[in-house]
Amino acid sequence: MPKTAPLRTRRGQLAEPMASLGELLRQWLPRQRWFAGKDRPVAELGLLSMTELFPGCLHLLVHTGQGAVPSPGGAPGAGDCYQLLLGVREQPVPRLGRAVIGQVQDGPLAGRTVYDALHDPRTAQLLLERLRHPGKAGPLRFEADPARPVPGHLAPRLLDAEQSNSSLIYGDEFILKLFRRIQPGVNPDLEVPDALARQGCGRVPAPVAWMRTTHPYQATLGVLQPFLHGASDGWTLSLNALAAGDEFTVQAHELGQAMGDVHLALASAFPVGAPGENGRTAAAMTERLTAAAHCVPALQPFVPGLRAAFAALSTCDSGPPAQRIHGDLHLGQVLRAGRDWFVIDFEGEPSRPLAERRSAHSPVRDIAGMLRSFDYAARQRRPWRPEWARRCREAFCAGYAARAGWDPRKKHGLLRAYETDRAVYEVLYEARHRPDWLPVPMAAIERLAVRGD
């Protein structure tokens, strides 16, 4: 294995790498799936924290954005913070070709090859060892649940799926999710599964180890959980059912039961608020609609009908109390292993502020997200099967009602408003990122604006 010279100055301090890495990272970051600022160049790039995690491997928290870069040790300013694990070698390694960021031209790392270290099996193995043996590395903290030991020597592989984070699978037994966009505070994908495990809820894999930082602020960096080997996600299963001409109602009903179980456990694990203030919620939904219609002209003819859906919310039954929810529920966030459904990825929508993702919301928001997901699945094959989607929606709600003790279908105005709000979000997302998919939420917009069923 090629050796890497120590990345240190004569005084034993880590060398400032940004003079060497700045230009490479400016070009590399916008090409990454997890980078949120793809629509603008990296105008500002600064170092918030750097730790030599292993010889030849740097752990960095970097600040990107349009505003001023915070000074070392200072509070982060406007913009985003990203977690990077960078390998540094004197000689290129052919097997890491796709992970290579580039060769440094100048500065303290001049002449060395820099790459995304998560693609390096050696780094992945050492990272697992850090998690297996809790301790510190500079501002980094590696912690574990002593009741859930993790064996060593598990072969790692990087999950090659598009997502907003990066995940490593170890021996098909554990999965390590490393958050890329870092915000101050406890990430819900650690906080919620840990709380649900304490409630005895078996629908969510419990965290066994985690990684956090204390500088430049307290934040969660990654979570290790059991990997459900052989499980299939709900999106894949629903598409397979459609391709085979099969119904999905039994699975949808059981999925509704699972989500009812999870919501009940969440209501026990976290404080429950008062029923939602529908007037304020309707105003916020209307504001989002106005902004989306300004960006997507195709929405404008439907604005009056959609506003009516939100206005009706103001006079609706307030519905169930606000509580902690999943926050980004869809068929891709649930797994079926054997005959059981599991719910994963409690991070919420990564683009939203962490405080918002950790706050209480109406559980109807989660239900609306899943109903929209059935609609998306049904439109992946032609001819479109709206009755398939309708039956799945009905079955899911019936299953949910059997566990939760209240029926979403009997909260028609509330459910319509939340589903409309979700569809408006989808229109804006698809217009910006996947224009070919725009007809999917637009069909829902037309339905919700005209009939609302």
Long-range contacts (C-beta under 8 A, 24 or more apart in sequence): 1-122, 2-89, 2-90, 2-91, 2-93, 3-90, 4-55, 4-56, 4-88, 4-89, 4-90, 4-112, 5-90, 6-55, 7-52, 7-56, 7-58, 7-88, 7-108, 7-109, 8-52, 9-108, 14-50, 14-51, 14-52, 14-58, 15-108, 15-109, 16-47, 16-108, 17-47, 17-50, 17-58, 17-60, 17-107, 17-108, 17-109, 18-45, 18-46, 18-47, 19-106, 19-107, 19-108, 20-104, 20-105, 20-106, 20-107, 20-108, 20-109, 20-110, 21-86, 21-104, 21-107, 21-109, 21-114, 23-105, 24-101, 24-102, 24-104, 24-114, 25-62, 25-84, 25-101, 27-102, 28-101, 28-102, 29-64, 29-82, 32-180, 33-162, 33-163, 33-164, 34-82, 34-163, 34-164, 34-165, 34-166, 34-180, 34-181, 35-82, 35-180, 36-80, 36-181, 36-350, 36-351, 37-64, 37-65, 37-80, 39-432, 40-66, 44-68, 44-69, 44-79, 45-69, 46-70, 47-72, 48-72, 48-76, 48-81, 48-215, 48-216, 49-138, 49-139, 49-213, 49-215, 49-216, 51-137, 51-138, 51-139, 51-140, 53-85, 53-126, 53-127, 53-130, 53-137, 53-140, 54-123, 54-126, 56-87, 56-88, 56-89, 57-85, 57-86, 57-87, 57-88, 57-117, 57-120, 57-123, 57-126, 58-84, 58-85, 58-86, 58-88, 59-83, 59-84, 59-85, 59-137, 59-140, 60-84, 60-85, 60-86, 61-182, 61-213, 61-216, 70-216, 73-215, 73-216, 74-216, 75-216, 75-217, 76-184, 76-216, 76-217, 80-181, 81-181, 81-182, 81-183, 82-180, 82-181, 82-182, 83-178, 83-179, 83-180, 83-181, 83-182, 83-221, 84-116, 85-116, 85-117, 85-118, 85-123, 85-127, 85-178, 86-114, 86-115, 86-116, 86-117, 87-114, 87-115, 87-116, 87-117, 87-120, 87-123, 88-112, 88-113, 88-114, 89-113, 89-115, 96-120, 118-158, 118-166, 118-168, 118-178, 119-158, 121-155, 121-156, 124-156, 124-158, 124-168, 124-170, 125-156, 127-168, 127-176, 128-152, 128-154, 128-156, 128-168, 128-170, 128-176, 128-224, 130-211, 131-176, 131-209, 131-210, 131-211, 131-224, 132-209, 134-209, 138-215, 139-213, 139-214, 139-215, 140-211, 140-212, 140-213, 140-221, 141-211, 141-212, 141-213, 141-214, 142-209, 142-210, 142-211, 143-209, 143-210, 143-211, 143-212, 144-208, 144-209, 144-210, 144-224, 145-206, 145-207, 145-208, 145-209, 148-206, 148-208, 150-174, 150-208, 150-209, 150-224, 164-347, 164-350, 165-347, 165-350, 169-227, 170-227, 172-227, 172-229, 173-226, 173-227, 173-229, 174-208, 174-224, 174-225, 174-226, 174-227, 175-224, 175-225, 175-226, 175-227, 176-222, 176-223, 176-224, 177-222, 177-223, 177-225, 178-211, 178-221, 178-222, 179-220, 179-221, 179-222, 179-347, 181-350, 182-213, 182-219, 182-220, 182-221, 183-219, 183-353, 183-354, 184-217, 184-218, 184-219, 184-354, 185-218, 185-219, 185-220, 185-354, 185-355, 185-358, 186-218, 186-220, 186-358, 187-219, 187-220, 187-223, 187-347, 187-354, 188-327, 188-346, 188-347, 188-348, 188-354, 188-357, 188-358, 189-220, 189-223, 189-345, 189-346, 189-347, 190-220, 190-223, 191-346, 191-358, 192-266, 192-269, 192-324, 192-346, 193-223, 193-225, 193-346, 195-266, 195-269, 195-270, 196-262, 196-265, 196-266, 196-269, 198-269, 199-265, 199-268, 199-269, 200-265, 201-261, 201-262, 201-265, 203-258, 203-261, 203-262, 203-265, 203-340, 203-341, 203-342, 203-343, 204-262, 204-342, 204-343, 204-344, 204-346, 205-342, 205-344, 228-335, 228-337, 228-342, 230-337, 231-335, 231-336, 231-337, 231-342, 232-335, 232-336, 233-331, 233-332, 233-333, 233-334, 233-335, 233-336, 234-330, 234-331, 234-332, 234-333, 234-334, 234-335, 234-336, 234-341, 234-373, 235-330, 235-331, 235-332, 235-373, 235-377, 237-331, 237-336, 238-331, 238-374, 238-377, 238-392, 239-377, 239-380, 239-381, 242-377, 242-378, 242-380, 242-381, 242-385, 242-388, 243-381, 247-388, 247-391, 248-388, 248-392, 248-395, 249-391, 249-392, 249-394, 249-395, 250-395, 251-336, 252-374, 252-391, 252-392, 252-393, 252-395, 252-396, 252-399, 253-395, 253-396, 253-398, 253-399, 254-339, 254-341, 254-399, 255-334, 255-341, 255-370, 255-396, 255-399, 256-395, 256-396, 256-397, 256-398, 256-399, 256-400, 256-401, 256-402, 256-403, 257-341, 257-399, 257-400, 257-402, 257-403, 258-334, 258-340, 258-341, 258-342, 258-343, 258-399, 259-329, 259-343, 259-366, 259-367, 259-370, 259-396, 259-399, 259-400, 259-403, 260-399, 260-400, 260-401, 260-402, 260-403, 260-404, 261-403, 262-326, 262-343, 263-323, 263-325, 263-363, 263-366, 263-404, 264-403, 264-404, 266-323, 266-324, 266-325, 267-321, 267-323, 267-324, 269-324, 270-323, 270-324, 270-360, 271-360, 272-321, 272-322, 272-323, 272-360, 273-321, 273-322, 273-323, 273-360, 274-321, 274-322, 275-318, 275-319, 275-320, 275-321, 275-322, 276-318, 276-319, 276-322, 276-361, 276-362, 277-318, 278-313, 278-314, 278-315, 278-316, 278-318, 278-319, 278-414, 279-314, 281-313, 281-362, 281-417, 282-310, 282-311, 282-313, 282-314, 282-417, 285-310, 285-313, 285-417, 285-420, 285-421, 285-424, 286-310, 286-311, 288-421, 288-424, 288-425, 289-421, 289-424, 292-424, 292-425, 292-427, 292-428, 295-428, 295-431, 295-432, 296-427, 296-428, 296-431, 298-427, 298-431, 298-438, 298-442, 299-424, 299-427, 299-445, 302-445, 302-446, 302-449, 304-449, 305-448, 305-449, 305-450, 306-420, 306-424, 306-445, 306-448, 306-449, 308-449, 309-416, 309-417, 309-420, 309-448, 309-449, 309-452, 310-417, 310-420, 310-421, 312-413, 312-416, 312-417, 313-413, 313-414, 313-417, 315-413, 316-411, 316-413, 316-414, 316-417, 317-411, 317-413, 317-414, 319-362, 319-364, 319-411, 319-414, 320-362, 320-363, 320-364, 320-406, 322-360, 322-361, 322-362, 323-360, 323-361, 323-363, 324-358, 324-360, 324-361, 325-360, 325-361, 325-362, 325-363, 325-365, 325-366, 326-366, 326-369, 327-352, 327-357, 327-361, 327-365, 327-366, 328-369, 329-366, 329-367, 329-369, 329-370, 329-373, 330-369, 330-370, 330-372, 330-373, 330-376, 331-370, 331-373, 331-374, 331-376, 331-377, 332-373, 362-414, 362-418, 363-404, 364-408, 364-411, 364-414, 364-415, 364-418, 365-418, 365-422, 367-396, 367-397, 367-400, 367-408, 367-415, 367-418, 368-415, 368-418, 368-419, 368-421, 368-422, 369-422, 370-396, 371-396, 371-397, 371-415, 371-419, 372-419, 372-422, 372-423, 372-426, 372-441, 372-444, 375-440, 375-443, 375-444, 376-440, 379-439, 379-440, 379-443, 412-452, 416-448, 416-452, 416-453, 419-444, 419-448, 420-445, 420-448, 420-449, 423-448
